[in-house]
Amino acid sequence: MSHHIYTTPGWIVHSSPHGEAGKFFLVFTRDLGMIGATAQGVRLSQSKLRYYTQDFSYGLFSFVRGKEVWRMTGAKDVENGGEIVDVENKKLYVRILSLLKRLLSGEEKNEKLFDIIEEFYLYLCKSVVSKEEREMVEYVTVLRILNSLGYIYNKDSFQNILANSVLEEDVLAEVGVLKESLIKEINNGL
């Protein structure tokens, strides 16, 4: 009996030890949504997957559907993935992935949400940003996440911000103007 291998980009949102040398992962993927997957032997020093399966890493992951749980069979870097080098950007990135862990349950494909997270990640990879800019990026990203999951009801006020997943200067400028109402809407959504 052959198994279909699903290969999809994603982020490791959480991991924990599983068995003798394995790990259990929560992975937010483009094609499968948030899934739980195990990988055998990944904690061994000779494991090829070890370097690509650190918490909060972005990669291209391969999975096979098991009887009860997904099994991770492969992992590698995503081309054009980049890396977040700024410490403050990395802290923000971890907060956003932790928010995903809190809000998502079950396997449900959500390409719009994936695009939002991917745009956010690539934006943080590109350069060191100012504290104010980082704050605006966080507000936009959280608002877009909540909107894509159906938690935002006042969409008309934020139409330009929610129009797409791209982080552009004009969007960040609008966030600066609407900051107070945006924070109120985010808090209501959470």
RAZIVEN-V460836 format. One record per pair of residues at least 12 apart in sequence whose ideal C-beta (glycine too) atoms are under 8 Angstrom apart, sorted by the first residue. I is the first residue (numbers start at 1). GAP is how many residues later the second one is. Records with the same first field share a line. If there is no record, write none. Layout:
BEGIN
I: GAP, GAP
END
This chain:
BEGIN
3: 61, 62
4: 60, 61
5: 57, 58, 59, 68, 69
6: 25, 26, 56, 57, 58, 59
7: 53, 54, 55, 56, 67
8: 21, 22, 23, 24, 52, 53, 55
9: 20, 21, 49, 50, 51, 52, 69, 105, 109
10: 17, 18, 19, 20, 48, 49, 50, 51
11: 16, 17, 45, 46, 47, 86, 89, 106, 110
12: 13, 14, 15, 41, 42, 43, 44, 45, 47
13: 13, 14, 15, 21, 42, 43, 84, 85, 87, 88
14: 12, 41, 87
15: 38, 40
17: 26
18: 20
19: 19, 21
21: 19, 20, 21, 22, 23, 26
22: 16, 17, 18, 19, 20, 21
23: 15, 16, 19, 20, 30
24: 12, 13, 14
25: 12, 13, 14, 28, 47
26: 75
27: 34, 45
28: 69, 72, 76, 86, 89
29: 32, 85
30: 79, 81, 84
31: 78
32: 31, 38, 75, 77
33: 71, 73, 74, 75, 76, 77
34: 66, 67, 70, 71, 72, 73, 74
35: 28, 35, 72
36: 33, 34
37: 24, 26, 32, 33, 34, 35
38: 28, 31, 32, 33, 34
39: 14, 32, 33
40: 31
42: 30
49: 23, 25, 26
52: 23, 24, 25
53: 19, 22
56: 37, 38, 41
58: 20, 23, 63
59: 16, 17, 18, 19, 22
60: 15, 16, 17, 18
61: 13, 14
62: 12, 13
81: 44
82: 39, 40, 43, 44
83: 42
84: 37, 40, 41
85: 40
86: 38, 41, 42, 43
88: 43, 46
89: 35, 39, 40, 45
90: 34
92: 32, 42, 45, 46
93: 27, 28, 31
95: 43
96: 21, 24, 42, 45, 46, 49
97: 20
99: 43, 46
100: 17, 45
103: 42, 43, 46
104: 45
110: 38, 39
112: 36, 53
113: 32, 35, 36
115: 50
116: 25, 28, 29, 32, 49
117: 24, 28
118: 47
119: 46, 47, 48
120: 17, 21, 47
123: 14, 44
124: 13
132: 44
133: 39
136: 36, 39, 40, 43
137: 30, 35
139: 36, 40, 43, 44, 47
140: 21, 27, 31, 32, 35
141: 26
142: 44
143: 15, 18, 19, 39, 42, 43, 46
144: 17, 18, 21
146: 40, 43, 44
147: 15
151: 38, 39
152: 33, 37
154: 31
157: 21, 24, 28
158: 20, 24, 27
160: 14
161: 13, 14, 17, 21
END
